[in-house]
């Protein structure tokens, strides 16, 4: 269709409106990554990897958080498939990889409460470097540029960090050996530094954002009740900052699971509390929400997703405000199709809640 001509007499008015609109739209909002998680895709068979990525692309997903987990080669193949589909990729580096630890290193037993986890204090930064250097070299050779790299996941919680305490006593206040926790923090900032160095040496990924590990937001009373210690995200981040984290990272990772048993006001307050340590480029570092979600336990088809869709719209409204303010620059919903109540690929299609989770900021 031919574009109608704009009369010259109203061009100044039109230009003024465009300038005003440009001032109103937040640059941070324009740059925000809105995506979905599909972790451990490398564990699927090649044809299944392709089918999952194809379904994501056809459903309107533009950005995806994938895992570099062991074995590494299938994980890199999943990245290749996503890249060929035109998806933007945040690569989370799982620290649950035996190659990152000295020979004979054992996981700390979770005593049946979670899966057994390696201790951060046992990490070997140079073993880690070998794996990351190989992975980035392969991505370079395949012409793949990532948007971001995130070393680690929920390292402030006993489920993923063996330095933090597992207790069989109800309501235990134990967090773990302070010396080991401190050593683990040192090791973690070391591998962030190594990641930064290897990204800078990469041909295609030197401009990828570096995001610190997405931290768990589990309430302390709940963690004590289940016997898996947690150190709150603001406190954990402050500990990493004291060790020089900010000189390497572009943003802090955080996870957000506000639950459904709240009023709207209390849910908004919970989200605000979880994101309280997020800064802006002018004051600190912004946050990347590398996981967020609302559960739906319904197994019916067609899916009954109306209530969850409302809750997701409410959470997105709070996240969007922080995106507009520059305090949050990415939000990845958890998850696509895993057998969890958070999944949004249901009954052969993307659920209404999934569409709400990845709706563009303009909506």
C-alpha positions in Angstrom: 0.0 0.0 0.0 1.3 3.4 -0.9 2.1 5.6 2.1 0.0 8.7 2.1 1.9 12.0 1.9 2.0 14.1 5.0 1.2 17.8 4.3 4.2 20.0 4.8 2.3 22.3 7.2 1.9 19.5 9.8 5.4 18.0 9.4 6.8 20.1 12.4 3.9 18.9 14.5 4.5 15.3 13.4 8.2 15.6 14.1 7.5 17.0 17.6 5.2 14.1 18.4 7.8 11.6 17.3 10.4 13.3 19.5 8.0 13.3 22.4 7.2 9.7 21.9 11.0 8.8 21.7 11.5 10.6 25.0 8.7 8.6 26.6 9.7 5.2 25.4 12.5 3.9 27.7 15.7 2.8 26.0 16.0 0.1 28.7 12.6 -1.2 27.7 13.6 -1.3 24.0 16.7 -3.3 24.9 15.2 -5.8 27.3 15.4 -9.5 26.6 12.1 -11.3 27.1 12.4 -15.1 26.7 11.9 -18.6 27.9 14.0 -21.3 29.6 14.7 -24.6 28.0 17.5 -26.0 30.3 19.5 -29.2 29.7 18.3 -29.4 26.1 21.5 -31.3 25.3 20.1 -34.3 27.2 17.4 -34.8 24.6 18.0 -36.8 21.4 19.0 -34.7 18.3 15.6 -35.0 16.7 13.9 -33.9 19.9 16.2 -30.9 20.3 15.2 -29.8 16.8 11.5 -30.3 17.4 11.6 -28.3 20.6 13.4 -25.4 19.1 11.1 -25.5 16.0 8.1 -25.3 18.3 9.6 -22.4 20.3 10.3 -20.5 17.1 6.8 -21.1 15.7 5.3 -20.0 19.0 6.9 -16.5 18.8 9.8 -17.1 21.2 12.7 -14.8 20.4 15.2 -15.4 23.2 16.0 -18.6 25.1 18.1 -19.6 28.1 19.9 -22.8 27.4 22.4 -24.8 29.5 26.0 -25.7 28.9 25.8 -28.9 31.0 27.7 -32.2 30.8 28.1 -33.7 28.3 29.2 -30.5 26.7 29.0 -31.5 23.0 25.3 -32.2 22.9 24.7 -28.9 24.8 26.6 -27.1 22.1 24.6 -28.8 19.4 21.4 -27.5 21.1 22.9 -24.0 20.9 23.7 -24.5 17.2 20.1 -25.5 16.5 18.7 -22.5 18.4 21.1 -20.2 16.6 20.1 -21.6 13.2 16.4 -21.0 14.1 17.2 -17.3 14.7 16.8 -17.4 18.5 18.9 -15.1 20.8 20.7 -17.2 23.3 21.6 -16.8 27.0 23.9 -19.6 27.9 23.9 -20.8 31.5 27.0 -22.7 32.5 26.0 -25.5 34.8 28.6 -26.0 37.6 27.4 -29.5 38.1 30.1 -30.7 35.7 32.7 -33.1 37.1 35.3 -31.7 34.7 35.4 -28.5 36.8 36.7 -30.2 39.9 39.9 -32.1 40.9 39.9 -35.9 40.3 38.1 -37.7 43.1 36.0 -34.8 44.2 32.7 -36.0 45.7 29.4 -34.3 45.8 27.9 -33.3 49.2 25.0 -35.6 50.0 21.6 -33.9 50.2 20.3 -36.7 52.3 17.4 -37.3 50.0 16.1 -33.7 50.3 17.5 -32.6 46.9 20.1 -33.9 44.5 23.7 -34.1 45.7 25.7 -31.0 44.9 29.4 -30.2 44.4 30.9 -27.6 46.8 31.8 -24.2 45.3 34.9 -24.3 47.4 36.1 -27.4 45.4 35.9 -25.6 42.0 39.1 -25.4 40.0 39.1 -22.2 37.9 41.7 -23.6 35.5 39.8 -26.8 34.8 36.8 -24.6 34.3 38.8 -22.5 31.9 39.7 -25.5 29.7 36.0 -26.4 29.1 34.8 -22.8 28.6 37.7 -22.0 26.1 36.8 -25.1 24.1 33.1 -24.2 24.1 33.7 -20.6 23.0 36.2 -21.7 20.3 33.6 -24.1 18.9 30.9 -21.4 18.9 33.4 -19.1 17.1 34.0 -21.8 14.4 30.3 -22.1 13.8 29.6 -18.4 13.6 27.5 -18.3 16.8 27.3 -15.2 18.9 25.6 -15.4 22.2 23.8 -12.5 23.8 24.9 -13.4 27.3 26.7 -16.0 29.5 25.7 -16.9 33.0 28.1 -19.0 35.0 26.3 -21.0 37.7 22.7 -21.4 39.0 21.2 -20.7 42.5 24.6 -20.9 44.1 23.2 -19.2 47.3 21.1 -22.3 48.1 22.0 -25.8 49.4 20.3 -27.4 46.4 23.1 -26.2 44.1 26.0 -25.4 46.5 27.4 -28.2 48.6 29.1 -25.6 51.0 25.6 -24.7 52.3 24.1 -26.9 55.0 21.6 -29.7 54.7 19.9 -30.5 58.0 17.6 -33.2 59.2 16.5 -31.0 62.1 13.3 -29.1 61.6 13.7 -25.3 61.4 17.5 -25.5 61.6 19.3 -22.1 61.4 22.6 -23.7 60.3 24.0 -22.3 57.1 27.3 -24.3 56.9 31.0 -23.9 57.6 31.7 -20.1 57.3 35.2 -20.7 56.1 34.1 -23.1 53.4 31.3 -20.7 52.3 33.8 -17.9 52.1 36.2 -20.0 50.1 33.4 -21.0 47.7 32.6 -17.3 47.1 36.3 -16.7 46.3 36.2 -19.6 43.8 33.0 -18.3 42.2 34.3 -14.9 41.6 37.5 -16.5 40.2 35.4 -18.4 37.6 33.5 -15.2 36.7 36.9 -13.6 36.1 38.0 -16.6 34.0 34.7 -16.3 32.0 35.4 -12.6 31.4 38.9 -13.4 30.2 37.8 -16.1 27.8 34.9 -14.0 26.4 37.4 -11.2 25.7 39.6 -13.7 23.8 36.7 -14.9 21.7 36.3 -13.7 18.2 32.5 -13.5 18.2 31.5 -13.4 21.8 33.7 -10.7 23.3 30.6 -8.5 23.4 28.3 -11.0 25.1 26.9 -9.8 28.4 28.3 -11.5 31.5 25.6 -12.3 34.1 26.3 -13.6 37.6 24.6 -16.8 38.6 20.8 -16.5 38.9 20.2 -16.6 42.7 17.4 -18.4 44.4 14.6 -16.3 46.1 13.4 -18.9 48.5 12.1 -17.4 51.8 14.3 -18.3 54.8 11.5 -19.8 56.9 10.7 -22.2 54.0 14.4 -23.2 53.5 14.7 -23.9 57.2 11.5 -26.0 57.2 12.8 -28.2 54.4 16.4 -28.3 55.8 18.2 -26.7 52.8 20.0 -23.6 53.8 19.9 -20.4 51.8 21.7 -17.1 52.1 19.5 -14.2 50.8 20.3 -12.8 47.3 21.2 -9.3 48.5 23.6 -10.6 51.2 25.1 -13.1 48.8 25.6 -10.4 46.1 27.2 -8.1 48.6 29.7 -10.9 49.5 30.5 -11.3 45.8 30.8 -7.5 45.3 33.4 -7.4 48.1 35.4 -9.9 46.2 35.4 -7.8 43.0 32.4 -9.1 41.1 31.4 -5.8 39.7 34.5 -5.3 37.6 33.6 -8.4 35.6 29.8 -8.6 35.3 27.2 -6.6 33.3 24.3 -7.6 35.5 23.3 -9.7 38.5 21.2 -12.9 37.9 18.1 -13.5 40.1 15.2 -15.9 40.1 11.7 -15.0 41.0 8.9 -17.3 42.0 6.2 -15.2 43.8 3.6 -18.1 44.1 -0.1 -17.9 43.7 -1.3 -17.7 47.3 -1.1 -13.9 47.8 -3.2 -10.9 47.3 -2.1 -8.7 44.4 -0.6 -6.1 46.7 1.4 -8.7 48.7 2.6 -10.3 45.5 3.7 -7.0 44.1 5.5 -6.4 47.4 7.2 -9.8 47.3 8.5 -9.1 43.8 9.7 -5.7 44.8 11.6 -7.2 47.8 13.3 -9.9 45.6 14.4 -7.2 43.2 15.5 -4.7 45.9 19.2 -5.1 45.3 19.0 -4.4 41.5 20.5 -1.2 40.4 20.9 0.7 37.1 23.8 1.4 34.8 24.2 4.7 36.6 24.0 3.2 40.2 25.3 -0.4 40.6 24.3 -3.1 38.2 20.8 -4.1 36.8 19.4 -7.5 37.2 18.6 -10.2 34.7 15.7 -12.4 35.9 17.0 -15.6 34.4 14.1 -17.6 35.8 10.6 -16.6 36.9 7.4 -18.5 37.0 3.9 -19.2 38.3 2.7 -22.8 38.8 -0.3 -24.5 37.3 -0.8 -28.1 38.5 -3.7 -28.8 36.1 -3.1 -31.7 33.8 -6.3 -31.3 31.8 -6.5 -30.8 28.0 -7.4 -28.3 26.9 -5.5 -26.6 29.6 -7.3 -24.5 32.2 -4.8 -21.6 32.4 -7.0 -18.5 33.1 -6.0 -18.0 36.7 -2.3 -18.4 36.0 -2.5 -16.0 33.0 -3.9 -13.3 35.3 -1.1 -13.9 37.8 1.6 -13.8 35.1 0.1 -10.5 33.8 0.4 -9.1 37.3 4.0 -10.2 37.8 4.9 -8.9 34.3 3.4 -5.5 35.2 5.9 -5.2 38.1 8.8 -6.5 36.0 7.9 -4.2 33.2 8.1 -1.2 35.5 11.6 -2.2 36.5 12.6 -2.7 32.9 11.4 0.8 32.1 13.4 2.1 35.0 16.5 0.3 33.9 16.7 -1.9 37.0 15.9 -5.1 35.1 17.1 -5.7 31.6 16.0 -9.3 30.9 13.3 -11.7 32.1 13.2 -15.4 31.1 10.1 -17.4 32.1 10.7 -20.9 33.5 9.9 -23.1 31.8 9.0 -24.3 28.3 8.1 -28.0 28.4 9.8 -29.8 31.3 7.5 -32.0 33.6 7.1 -29.2 36.1 3.9 -27.2 37.0 5.7 -24.1 35.7 5.8 -25.4 32.0 3.8 -23.5 29.4 4.0 -25.9 26.5 0.8 -27.8 27.3 -1.5 -30.0 25.2 0.6 -29.5 22.1 0.8 -25.8 22.1 1.9 -22.7 24.0 -0.6 -22.0 26.8 -2.2 -18.6 27.3 0.0 -18.1 30.3 3.1 -18.7 28.1 1.9 -16.1 25.6 1.4 -13.6 28.5 4.9 -14.4 29.8 6.6 -13.5 26.5 4.4 -10.7 25.3 6.3 -7.7 23.9 6.9 -4.7 26.2 4.7 -2.7 23.8 1.6 -4.5 25.0 
